[in-house]
Amino acid sequence: MKLVAAVAAAVALTAAAPALAVPDFASLQIQQYDPPRPAPAFSLPDLKGRNATLTELRGKVVMLFFWATW
């Protein structure tokens, strides 16, 4: 009985392996993106007018929106 369960588990894991494979981007008609690169060092004023540098924010989650700036 334990042998049957072990074989069934092995078959299930083997069947799931193709789902974990890397997708074929060409067949999906999408382009794979380049890996992320580190942002260059810069500073921007925060809402209180103080300059915030990217170095000071290292290790924190930072979200920047540039699309609506002047």
Summary of the structure (lengths in Angstrom):
residues: 70
radius of gyration: 24.0
end to end distance: 70.8
largest distance: 70.8
contacts: 77
relative contact order: 0.07
helix: 33%
strand: 9%
